[in-house]
Amino acid sequence: MHLVGASGVSLFFGRDWRAGLLAGLAALATVLGARLLGLGKLQKAAESLGLAAGFSVLATPYFVPHSLPERLPLLALLAQISAWLLGRYRLKRTRRWAAFLTLSLLASWWLWGAPLRIGTVLAAWPMFLIIAGWSAALAALLVDTDAWCVAASSLSLAGALHAVGAPGIWELLALIPAGAALGAITAPAQPLAHLASALSLGGVAGGAVVFAGRLRHAALNPVDFAAFAPLLTVWVAGKLTNRPFRRLGRIGKAGGAVFALLFVGFLVYSIAALAGLR
């Protein structure tokens, strides 16, 4: 199974990169319009609606036979509904992890084409687990963070994939959660606010590993390592926000996320250059 279509710099600088910008504008328009109309619930869905709008631009059958980009818009909307439902309950840590894992498995199943035959599912179990693993990890780390951290994680994945020369469609998909999160940055706070972005970003990272990496063949290539960039970014941002930038409030959160993005970006590009990939 391989990627069909353009890749690399030509696609990155083509018109399709505007999908990330559209995601941000759609999220911002939703927040402002819902606020004007007094629809508080719609404001809280701004980020997921932005994701759906951005992913819809890239919903082209790049893959044979599974078209992961085509399934991302609905995933974002279903994740928002799940966030609303789970947000009504104060789940303990164990049940919370169980909920994230269940949603990640369902997201992986959906992105892989929603197969109904057990044989098909069993035959593709490595791919299922890879996508589900990245989705669960990012869900656990990102759902209760701030929009700056989500955006930094998203941009770090896009930059890392670009650094290692991954097919260009993955860079473009990775930009969309950043646009949606920043566009909805003024939306009212809610439980599991960034669940849609976390599962979507996990699907993109896991999808890049499945389709462009070697992990499913029990081997590794640069794309597999690049997919860890958002996880590292969240970890670095958390350390900075909890310690040196703690007293700065919201500015500290934004500063920690930006610094984490710059640090991970410098690290990834430096390693790529030393490995001869740049």
Steps between C-alpha positions, in 0.01 A plus 500: 500500500655830401430867463373621168557861402747782548737520792766714660561868442285535189188394687594684819516832314200422281152631563405206722692646795210742533302222668664596831405864448143401412478294819597804705261733320212252530562459873526875553184566297315239707606661828405851389174396334389284792587778745297748298202264495539396864567134416748395767496133406597581143793708621638195678484303174702760309826305507345179369310688229825666397666160481218362286522798264876474463508125451220523243732699272741206495232229487638356176558126437877509542505143625413169342273350625467694829457879484593623846461874422140444391416358843660770713216760475240265647749379761540857625124545534447165671786579739325824597178313577702254709660790689158641583374164623809417707518855634176444691670248726792541736690189407773369723846462354463132414164543329627809323790305353262220404276751322794647308621156399154395384455818297848457350423145392171611346675790324764263363231261378316785330810645333598159369174473309265370773535132401219277624661161445704361787751353256570841350548652843736225612700524178556871557562490877849662485359802316205524739726497804742757357228756428320422826824532698582847369138609541481379860833659594409838353150484649644442845746788461300761310133488599537725804784721382463838330469593134862616486625155596272332245622736229865446593457122489329520164765728350782288641359193324468690172855630532644162595331325208629771267851464643518128427346529154168329569233514228362852494140410578596414859654843556183665378273285714717571806458877457121490532468437879726801560274727299183367663637530854621857454181602322294378795734637765235739636230231526360430850686241705353152517607153616702305243516816289764370261391138461416548131840651423681234702332208324539667161868573558547144625337373182733710286814399692400134512392510136838640397673216685272239339516628143845661487687332785634152563376429852227264382776288345689491833755750371557874527559786260517881546121543472449271799727718711343823368158388624628529860549878459157604635542277805839654575361850447217446751746361753742793464217755511363339816836517672544866409146599597523327838835651595675801341189651336255412777461852640426656162149359471360487148807667359708227660290229335540662160872557560555143614325361193694724261831420667421127490415526130825681424705254706348190341520657155868582543568152635318323214656708223845464652468122516360492146793705375755281676331192352524648152125542457519878446 
